[in-house]
Amino acid sequence: MDRADMDCSGCGKPSMLGLKAIQHAALEGVARDQPVKAIMNRLCLQVERLAPGVICSILSVDPLGKLRVLAAPSLPEDYSAAIDGLLIGPSVGSCGTAAYFGKSVEVTDIATDPLWADFKDLALPIGLRACWSSPIRASDGRVIGAFAFYYRTCRGPSALDRTIVEACINLCAIALEQEERKASIHRLAYFDGLTGVANRAAFEKRGREAVSEAVKNDSSLAIHWIDLDGFKNINDTLGHGAGDAALQIIAKRIADVLRSGEYLARIGGDEFVVLQQAAGKQEEVEALARRLIAAASEPVDFGFGVFTSIGASIGVARAPQDGLALPDLMKKADLALYEAKLAGRRRFCFFDAEIEAHFASRWQLEQDLKLALARQEFELYFQPIVDLAEAKLAGFEALLRWRRPGHGLLSPPLFLDIAERMGLINDIGAWVLKEACTCGASLPHPLRVAVNLSPTQLLKPGFALEVARIVGESKFSPRRLELEITESALFLENSATLACLKDLRRLGISVALDDFGTGFSALSHLRVFPVDRIKIDRSFVQEADKNPETASIIRAITGLARELGVRTTAEGIETEAQLRKLKSLGCDEIQGYLVSRPKPLGAFQNLEELAVGGSRPAKTA
């Protein structure tokens, strides 16, 4: 722009044409969404041409109250670098003080003014003798920057300077506010609102760039997929506010242990991911995984004496070993995470081909399990229970089997936990109960049938009524039905569970405590809710004739049971020696391969031969 366009030939006032040119350029830059630094640099240069002897600079104030140099094209870079990041305050040069008080600050002699006492050694060596700074305010009144004129002589602003600044301050405010809005939109788009760390979109953008760079440089990277262990318990017991606080604390702890080249994001819920660039050695990847687990496992203090340790499980996928596409790497890290949780939690697991094959196999199992009931693939096998005192058959335990096409006959440990997690257990349990009662109705009186229950079934509203309906439809006496529950179900002492069990007993149905000794073994729960039978777990039974301590435990259990009027059944008896020992220890009944393996009910043709332990042992079926 020609000098004639910028002033009016010595009149001391800028031409309207010159100011309009500055305004037009700045507003056009804002409208075209040009970088704010480019807009501010151009404005400074135009102002300096319009006002001879002026050195112009524009600074912003960040959310922490620190000065950030946006434009100072005529100042040395070292000087700008020295003031960038200064915290505004009541005596921080002209700009820091103007921003702090929200008022213009005129310093006509930097060498002697106390506002510059700590900074004059930066300004004087480069010939700066005076500085006038004006605050830049947002539309809501906040100070968001400072507009400064430096002079090489000791003087204050001229009328010309004041006119220019008055015209330019608003332009700066418009540009800075637009930059704030852009930054806010960017935060919403790329940062997690709760924890402040990057979100999934930001991670995917950064991850794609990192994978591309790894391919280009023939380098490695790792993705650590983090899931917090037991986080749901915090929400359920302490509330979602506590859960949010825990996420914030753990996100900060993880961020604090990260090093250069390690990038944290929250994927959603209680899942985080860390991108580790330059992960050449497995030892480096393992070291980071351990740091992450340690950071997440520190107890969280919720106040009022409440501390909770959460912990984390981590799945790791690496490039190029596991792939060179980010979605594929994320999927494989997630699969490895699942494997880490299955292995016991609070550990990390690297992805490998076996994990992928296992996941594919599990997925197919889940699909088949969804259709198993409709395809009538479930069967019941029955294992006899023998009364030792009378040496005769007392009844059967109904055991579920799944004849899965192409896989043969599967026992419950291979699929029942999965069915529980899939929400299928109530439907499967109802089928088992109905089939067991129907089969039981064909047995001679008074033989009973025992059926295992899941804790989930006990929590189902109206479960006792459902049992009553099934028993009635099958014409099976409720006094010949026994429902087996695990110690974990009784340990909860859940009011709904206990109410359901009481309703079942009022129907005449007996309740057995299964696998006694393997769970919580809290005998006090027998006082809260007395059961009709205790089934001693096979792990105790099979040591009874070899381990005196185990025998003593069983003797104590049977003695307590007699005091409470509760009968005992020993599970898993396989040898004559075990039979003799359990009989001597006071067990009322036995069940195991010594009597018979589980079989379809129709395979038991002579029920009399199933008795053992009386005057003559029977042959093993």
DAHUTA-V291606 format. One record per residue. NEAR is the number of other C-alpha atoms within 8 Angstrom. Layout:
# DAHUTA-V291606
<<NEAR> <NEAR>>
This chain:
# DAHUTA-V291606
<<4> <5> <8> <7> <10> <14> <14> <11> <6> <6> <6> <9> <9> <13> <10> <6> <8> <12> <12> <8> <8> <11> <11> <8> <10> <13> <9> <8> <11> <13> <7> <6> <6> <9> <7> <11> <8> <8> <14> <13> <12> <8> <11> <14> <10> <9> <11> <12> <9> <11> <10> <6> <7> <9> <10> <15> <13> <14> <12> <12> <14> <9> <5> <5> <8> <12> <16> <12> <13> <12> <11> <12> <9> <6> <8> <6> <6> <6> <10> <11> <8> <8> <10> <10> <8> <9> <9> <13> <9> <9> <10> <14> <11> <15> <15> <15> <15> <15> <18> <9> <7> <8> <8> <9> <11> <10> <11> <12> <11> <15> <9> <7> <10> <6> <11> <14> <10> <8> <9> <10> <7> <9> <12> <11> <7> <6> <7> <13> <15> <15> <16> <15> <14> <13> <15> <14> <11> <11> <6> <5> <6> <7> <11> <14> <14> <15> <15> <12> <11> <12> <13> <9> <7> <10> <8> <10> <9> <6> <8> <11> <9> <9> <8> <11> <9> <8> <10> <9> <10> <9> <11> <10> <14> <10> <12> <11> <9> <9> <9> <8> <8> <8> <8> <8> <8> <9> <9> <9> <9> <11> <12> <12> <6> <6> <10> <7> <10> <12> <14> <11> <8> <12> <11> <9> <8> <8> <10> <10> <8> <10> <13> <8> <9> <12> <10> <7> <6> <6> <11> <12> <16> <13> <14> <14> <15> <13> <11> <12> <10> <8> <10> <6> <8> <12> <12> <8> <6> <10> <9> <9> <8> <11> <12> <9> <8> <9> <10> <10> <9> <10> <10> <9> <10> <12> <8> <6> <9> <8> <5> <4> <8> <10> <8> <13> <13> <14> <9> <8> <4> <9> <11> <12> <12> <12> <13> <13> <10> <8> <12> <8> <6> <7> <6> <9> <11> <8> <8> <8> <11> <9> <9> <11> <14> <9> <11> <13> <10> <9> <8> <10> <8> <9> <6> <4> <6> <7> <9> <8> <8> <13> <13> <15> <16> <17> <19> <17> <15> <12> <13> <9> <5> <11> <10> <10> <8> <11> <6> <9> <15> <11> <8> <13> <16> <11> <13> <17> <17> <9> <11> <16> <11> <7> <6> <7> <10> <12> <11> <12> <11> <9> <14> <8> <6> <6> <11> <11> <8> <8> <9> <8> <8> <8> <8> <8> <8> <10> <8> <9> <9> <8> <8> <12> <10> <6> <6> <6> <10> <10> <8> <12> <12> <12> <14> <15> <13> <16> <13> <14> <6> <6> <12> <12> <13> <11> <11> <12> <11> <13> <11> <11> <12> <12> <11> <11> <5> <4> <7> <7> <8> <11> <9> <9> <6> <7> <9> <9> <8> <8> <12> <10> <7> <7> <7> <10> <13> <9> <7> <9> <11> <8> <8> <11> <11> <11> <9> <12> <14> <11> <9> <11> <11> <6> <7> <6> <5> <6> <12> <13> <14> <12> <14> <9> <10> <10> <10> <9> <11> <12> <10> <7> <4> <6> <11> <10> <7> <8> <10> <10> <8> <11> <13> <9> <7> <10> <8> <13> <9> <10> <9> <11> <14> <13> <12> <12> <14> <13> <13> <8> <10> <12> <9> <6> <9> <7> <6> <8> <13> <11> <8> <12> <11> <8> <9> <12> <10> <7> <8> <8> <13> <13> <13> <13> <13> <12> <12> <13> <9> <7> <9> <8> <8> <7> <6> <6> <11> <9> <7> <6> <7> <8> <11> <10> <12> <14> <13> <15> <14> <11> <6> <11> <14> <11> <10> <14> <10> <5> <8> <8> <6> <10> <12> <8> <8> <12> <10> <8> <8> <13> <9> <8> <12> <9> <7> <7> <7> <11> <12> <13> <13> <15> <12> <12> <15> <11> <7> <7> <7> <13> <12> <9> <10> <12> <10> <7> <10> <9> <14> <11> <11> <15> <15> <14> <11> <12> <16> <11> <9> <9> <9> <9> <8> <5> <6> <8> <5> <6> <8> <7> <7> <14> <15> <12> <11> <11> <5> <6> <8> <10> <6> <7> <8>>
